[in-house]
Amino acid sequence: MTITALPERAAVVIVGGGMAGLSCAAALARQGVGDVVLLEARTLAHAGASSFGESRMYREMYSDPVLCRLAQEANRLWREEERHAGEALREPHGLLFYGESWEEETIEGSIPGAQRVMDDQGIPYEALNAEEIAARFPLRPQPNFTGLFEPTAGAVRSDKVVAHWIRTARAAGHQLVEHCPVASIDAQGGGVTLENGSHISADQVVVACGIWSQLLLTPLGLAPKLEVWPMLWAHYTVDPGLADRYPQWFCFQRERGDDGGLYYGFPVLSTTADGRPRIKAGIDWAPEALRVQDPNAMTREAPTRLLELLDTFLFEALEGVQERVETVISPYSMASDVNFVLDRLTPSLSLFAGGSGQAFKFAPLIGESLARLASGRAPAVDLTCWSHQRDAVRA
Ligand SMILES: Cc1cc2nc3c(=O)[nH]c(=O)nc-3n(C[C@H](O)[C@H](O)[C@H](O)COP(=O)(O)OP(=O)(O)OC[C@H]3O[C@@H](n4cnc5c(N)ncnc54)[C@H](O)[C@@H]3O)c2cc1C
């Protein structure tokens, strides 16, 4: 769709075509709201945004009991989403949390914290020692490492999900418009002005701009306090003989000097163009010196030191890793308490931001909740923990 074909008004305008904007559009479609325009500055789920790529972890293994319950609700909604899609959108191959076990929470939780919450909430898991981990997977855990394996966790196929949301929204008559940056939002909501100067009035505006949300909300005095973290991930080819043995894993180690200690990886979910099996792996940490306020100031180059750390971890801690074949920097939008912002800011303006490295698994809940806010209703479940008013994000 070209920008000149845009309407002058719509029931709902969504700004941003990543996970949050697209899941909201799909939920509005299912709620029967047809008069929706989604405006995306570049292309839907593009490579410079946070929703890019083939996979995201989902799990209920949380140290925070509230997030654990919300993850259970999201899994219920994923099952509905899969019924609508007529296909599986997730791969339930399980998730191994392993590493050092110490009483301190990291941005992804901790092994003892997650074990306590899973015990309290009756979530099935297996406890493993280093020998058992090494016998079962092509991993080389340190002798003091312990592990928890959640068999019902796995990977969301984010590329498939994005395609499903786009189909759902378009089938409902929504206009999904690419290369259409929004320059400003009317005070209180009520409409948006595009960079080309045209204006679209709206009963409701949903801001779903990831790290760029601050740029639109600061002039309105409504921006939450968030940081931008450049996050490194990469694809590595692996020994075809081991290709079906890699788990989905998250390794917890204490921060030491310039090593944040948190690494993660996926099983083989795809191949290189010439057919070699590959795994995706990343560092779940960015040094303070690289964290910024201004999204346009975030580095887009992979920092040499982070690349060294990731390569060293992959080649030393996993068996059969052969070659790094693709390297990507993707942004985290981070609140100081590592939780999200999903809230109504004014009667006609709602926001999702601060998705950190965790929001994709909650996508159906995020989409449905934003759609309810845009229809003048409250979210179906208590989302106080994602409030725009909490101290951690109040500017
Ligand atoms: C490396 C990485 C690994 C992750 N791993 C996991 C995981 O394993 N499990 C999990 O649950 N979550 C994970 N996440 C988190 C999850 O992927 C993100 O929280 C989520 O994708 C954020 O989506 P979003 O829609 O808020 O932002 P984005 O995807 O960044 O979308 C925002 C969109 O808004 C557009 N935009 C910005 N400004 C404007 C404007 N003015 N006008 C129009 N459009 C605009 C942008 O171009 C962009 O397309 C990970 C994130 C990253 C980066």
The ligand as a Gaussian input file, in Angstrom:
#p B3LYP/6-31G(d) Opt

LIG

0 1
 C       18.333000     -10.788000      20.561000
 C       16.969000     -10.943000      21.181000
 C       16.612000     -12.178000      21.709000
 C       15.353000     -12.334000      22.291000
 N       15.003000     -13.564000      22.771000
 C       13.766000     -13.751000      23.285000
 C       13.356000     -15.031000      23.701000
 O       14.096000     -16.008000      23.574000
 N       12.110000     -15.171000      24.220000
 C       11.256000     -14.126000      24.341000
 O       10.148000     -14.314000      24.818000
 N       11.610000     -12.879000      23.931000
 C       12.837000     -12.673000      23.407000
 N       13.219000     -11.432000      22.981000
 C       12.318000     -10.292000      23.198000
 C       11.364000     -10.013000      22.071000
 O       11.844000     -10.493000      20.837000
 C       11.130000      -8.497000      22.001000
 O       10.777000      -8.020000      23.277000
 C       10.031000      -8.157000      21.033000
 O       10.324000      -8.666000      19.759000
 C        9.821000      -6.646000      20.966000
 O        8.852000      -6.365000      19.968000
 P        8.348000      -4.886000      19.732000
 O        7.217000      -4.992000      18.775000
 O        8.128000      -4.222000      21.055000
 O        9.591000      -4.110000      19.080000
 P       10.206000      -4.160000      17.596000
 O       10.238000      -5.525000      17.069000
 O       11.494000      -3.422000      17.672000
 O        9.169000      -3.354000      16.727000
 C        9.046000      -1.961000      16.771000
 C        8.741000      -1.478000      15.367000
 O        8.327000      -0.112000      15.419000
 C        8.812000       0.521000      14.254000
 N        8.852000       1.964000      14.474000
 C        9.658000       2.642000      15.308000
 N        9.415000       3.971000      15.248000
 C        8.417000       4.132000      14.361000
 C        7.725000       5.274000      13.868000
 N        8.021000       6.514000      14.301000
 N        6.754000       5.084000      12.928000
 C        6.438000       3.826000      12.502000
 N        7.072000       2.722000      12.934000
 C        8.049000       2.865000      13.859000
 C       10.190000      -0.097000      14.078000
 O       10.704000       0.100000      12.753000
 C        9.949000      -1.540000      14.441000
 O        9.638000      -2.331000      13.305000
 C       14.463000     -11.237000      22.386000
 C       14.835000      -9.994000      21.864000
 C       16.072000      -9.850000      21.250000
 C       16.449000      -8.510000      20.695000

